[in-house]
């Protein structure tokens, strides 16, 4: 009887441990974080040309929001938001949407993203927003 009880305890411990490791939401530290990239008009920090925010909503999905002010007047003329699936391998982020390829590298509170579209690439630097 003692062996059966010990065996049952061992099986229950393995089952509980296995279930907790299946939850990727808890193990993905990006979930719930927001990252921002700001491009200033002609380098003038008083005039924002584009503000891009990436919000990691789950372990496999992020929301990208882009606000643009292209005429130099107050206020953004354009606003777009898209939900994008992504994968994370260590500190490397990868995503594809609407013909864009994103490849990012995360180091601390900085994420360097290479965005490629129709053969043209640009590098964007995002900073993690404080919670």
KOLLUM-952341 format. One record per residue (C-alpha): residue number from 1; residue in one letter; x, z, y. Coordinates in steps of 0.1 Angstrom, whole numbers, plus 5000, padded with zeros to 4 digits. Example, Ala and Ser with C-alpha at 12.3 -4.5 7.8 and 13.67 -1.06 7.14 Angstrom:
<sites>
+-----+-----+------+------+------+
|   n | res |   px |   pz |   py |
+-----+-----+------+------+------+
|   1 |   A | 5123 | 5078 | 4955 |
|   2 |   S | 5137 | 5071 | 4989 |
+-----+-----+------+------+------+
</sites>
This chain:
<sites>
+-----+-----+------+------+------+
|   n | res |   px |   pz |   py |
+-----+-----+------+------+------+
|   1 |   X | 5000 | 5000 | 5000 |
|   2 |   X | 5029 | 5009 | 5023 |
|   3 |   X | 5044 | 4974 | 5018 |
|   4 |   X | 5011 | 4957 | 5025 |
|   5 |   X | 5007 | 4975 | 5058 |
|   6 |   X | 5043 | 4967 | 5069 |
|   7 |   X | 5038 | 4931 | 5059 |
|   8 |   X | 5006 | 4929 | 5079 |
|   9 |   X | 5024 | 4945 | 5110 |
|  10 |   X | 5052 | 4919 | 5106 |
|  11 |   X | 5027 | 4890 | 5104 |
|  12 |   X | 5008 | 4903 | 5135 |
|  13 |   X | 5040 | 4907 | 5155 |
|  14 |   X | 5050 | 4871 | 5147 |
|  15 |   X | 5015 | 4858 | 5156 |
|  16 |   X | 5014 | 4876 | 5189 |
|  17 |   X | 5049 | 4865 | 5198 |
|  18 |   X | 5041 | 4828 | 5189 |
|  19 |   X | 5009 | 4828 | 5211 |
|  20 |   X | 5026 | 4841 | 5242 |
|  21 |   X | 5053 | 4815 | 5241 |
|  22 |   X | 5027 | 4787 | 5239 |
|  23 |   X | 5016 | 4794 | 5275 |
|  24 |   X | 5038 | 4771 | 5296 |
|  25 |   X | 5020 | 4780 | 5328 |
|  26 |   X | 5038 | 4814 | 5328 |
|  27 |   X | 5072 | 4799 | 5319 |
|  28 |   X | 5072 | 4772 | 5346 |
|  29 |   X | 5084 | 4789 | 5378 |
|  30 |   X | 5072 | 4760 | 5399 |
|  31 |   X | 5035 | 4766 | 5393 |
|  32 |   X | 5019 | 4778 | 5425 |
|  33 |   X | 5049 | 4769 | 5447 |
|  34 |   X | 5048 | 4746 | 5477 |
|  35 |   X | 5077 | 4725 | 5490 |
|  36 |   X | 5079 | 4707 | 5523 |
|  37 |   X | 5098 | 4678 | 5538 |
|  38 |   X | 5096 | 4670 | 5575 |
|  39 |   X | 5109 | 4638 | 5591 |
|  40 |   X | 5113 | 4640 | 5629 |
|  41 |   X | 5107 | 4610 | 5652 |
|  42 |   X | 5141 | 4597 | 5663 |
|  43 |   X | 5156 | 4631 | 5654 |
|  44 |   X | 5135 | 4649 | 5681 |
|  45 |   X | 5125 | 4682 | 5664 |
|  46 |   X | 5095 | 4685 | 5688 |
|  47 |   X | 5079 | 4654 | 5673 |
|  48 |   X | 5071 | 4653 | 5636 |
|  49 |   X | 5068 | 4617 | 5622 |
|  50 |   X | 5058 | 4627 | 5586 |
|  51 |   X | 5052 | 4660 | 5569 |
|  52 |   X | 5051 | 4658 | 5531 |
|  53 |   X | 5041 | 4688 | 5510 |
|  54 |   X | 5043 | 4691 | 5472 |
|  55 |   X | 5022 | 4718 | 5456 |
|  56 |   X | 5028 | 4725 | 5419 |
|  57 |   X | 4993 | 4732 | 5407 |
|  58 |   X | 5001 | 4735 | 5370 |
|  59 |   X | 5029 | 4731 | 5345 |
|  60 |   X | 5023 | 4693 | 5345 |
|  61 |   X | 5005 | 4684 | 5377 |
|  62 |   X | 5014 | 4685 | 5414 |
|  63 |   X | 4995 | 4676 | 5446 |
|  64 |   X | 5014 | 4655 | 5471 |
|  65 |   X | 5001 | 4655 | 5507 |
|  66 |   X | 5015 | 4633 | 5534 |
|  67 |   X | 5006 | 4635 | 5571 |
|  68 |   X | 5019 | 4609 | 5594 |
|  69 |   X | 5022 | 4606 | 5632 |
|  70 |   X | 5035 | 4571 | 5639 |
|  71 |   X | 5026 | 4566 | 5676 |
|  72 |   X | 5043 | 4597 | 5690 |
|  73 |   X | 5011 | 4611 | 5704 |
|  74 |   X | 4998 | 4646 | 5694 |
|  75 |   X | 4982 | 4648 | 5660 |
|  76 |   X | 4986 | 4630 | 5628 |
|  77 |   X | 4970 | 4595 | 5624 |
|  78 |   X | 4971 | 4594 | 5587 |
|  79 |   X | 4965 | 4619 | 5559 |
|  80 |   X | 4967 | 4613 | 5522 |
|  81 |   X | 4966 | 4635 | 5491 |
|  82 |   X | 4972 | 4625 | 5456 |
|  83 |   X | 4974 | 4644 | 5423 |
|  84 |   X | 5004 | 4634 | 5402 |
|  85 |   X | 5015 | 4643 | 5367 |
|  86 |   X | 5051 | 4654 | 5364 |
|  87 |   X | 5076 | 4666 | 5338 |
|  88 |   X | 5103 | 4692 | 5342 |
|  89 |   X | 5134 | 4693 | 5321 |
|  90 |   X | 5156 | 4722 | 5332 |
|  91 |   X | 5160 | 4716 | 5369 |
|  92 |   X | 5152 | 4679 | 5368 |
|  93 |   X | 5118 | 4668 | 5379 |
|  94 |   X | 5103 | 4633 | 5371 |
|  95 |   X | 5071 | 4617 | 5381 |
|  96 |   X | 5055 | 4582 | 5385 |
|  97 |   X | 5025 | 4572 | 5405 |
|  98 |   X | 5012 | 4541 | 5423 |
|  99 |   X | 5044 | 4522 | 5416 |
| 100 |   X | 5066 | 4551 | 5430 |
| 101 |   X | 5092 | 4568 | 5408 |
| 102 |   X | 5103 | 4603 | 5418 |
| 103 |   X | 5134 | 4619 | 5403 |
| 104 |   X | 5142 | 4653 | 5417 |
| 105 |   X | 5168 | 4680 | 5412 |
| 106 |   X | 5159 | 4716 | 5420 |
| 107 |   X | 5186 | 4741 | 5431 |
| 108 |   X | 5173 | 4774 | 5444 |
| 109 |   X | 5149 | 4768 | 5473 |
| 110 |   X | 5160 | 4731 | 5478 |
| 111 |   X | 5147 | 4701 | 5459 |
| 112 |   X | 5164 | 4667 | 5464 |
| 113 |   X | 5141 | 4639 | 5455 |
| 114 |   X | 5150 | 4602 | 5451 |
| 115 |   X | 5119 | 4581 | 5456 |
| 116 |   X | 5120 | 4545 | 5444 |
| 117 |   X | 5094 | 4519 | 5452 |
| 118 |   X | 5097 | 4481 | 5447 |
| 119 |   X | 5135 | 4484 | 5444 |
| 120 |   X | 5140 | 4504 | 5476 |
| 121 |   X | 5151 | 4540 | 5474 |
| 122 |   X | 5152 | 4569 | 5498 |
| 123 |   X | 5163 | 4605 | 5494 |
| 124 |   X | 5140 | 4633 | 5506 |
| 125 |   X | 5150 | 4669 | 5508 |
| 126 |   X | 5123 | 4695 | 5503 |
| 127 |   X | 5125 | 4732 | 5510 |
| 128 |   X | 5104 | 4758 | 5492 |
| 129 |   X | 5079 | 4775 | 5514 |
| 130 |   X | 5079 | 4813 | 5514 |
| 131 |   X | 5049 | 4829 | 5497 |
+-----+-----+------+------+------+
</sites>
